[in-house]
């Protein structure tokens, strides 16, 4: 089964980003929900950033052949430059370790479902200080539901994130609110035979102009029913 991500504003990328071998749906924090899904064994995944531990030094020191380091400097744990810096007796304001998580790109997982079925991670589509909702579709299975939010307290705007199993022929429809800065309020993305296709939003002219009100319609009908009382006076022919 192929895996894809629908990012903010409905953009499509052909993989799902993983962190330490997990798919993260939503985020941690106030008014937020994080769901962690283990990547299945034999999933096709490319590691884009290996996990590692760094030692962070804040100070001033020199490394032979490299010159002077000033301010924040980070080296992999066990790097001999760390020991060399410490031997110089520099006055470090801070020495600490930082653990960097592994990141990867998951493009496919084993499945007994039809080849055209897709695993799709739909990121939060909320506009600034807004939210969004996905139209219900009983044929689309929700594997996991998380939530992201804006602001420290999560009260400036928030919206769900979904990990979905989408069969061929089914559509994901998003309705968005908030400040979108020119991006669409609504988008529709369809699984067409194992490929995601974003449908063009074609607006009808009458929708853009606005529907004719009943009062205006009645007024126009009234004008059309009025017959002229006098025939128009024709100008005398010139001699």
Secondary structure, DSSP 4 states (H G I P E B T S, - for coil): -EEEEE-GGG-EESSEEEETTEEEEE--STT-BEEEEEPPTT-EEEEEE--EEEEEEEEEEEETTTEEEEEEEEEETT-HHHHHHHHTT---SEEEEEEEPPEEEEEE---SS-TT-EEEEE---PPBT--EEE---TTSEEEEEEEEEESTTS-SEEEEEEEEEE-TT-EEEEEE-SB-TTS-SEEEEEE-SSSEEEPP-PPPHHHHH-PPPHHHHHHHHHHHHPPPSSPPPPPPPP-
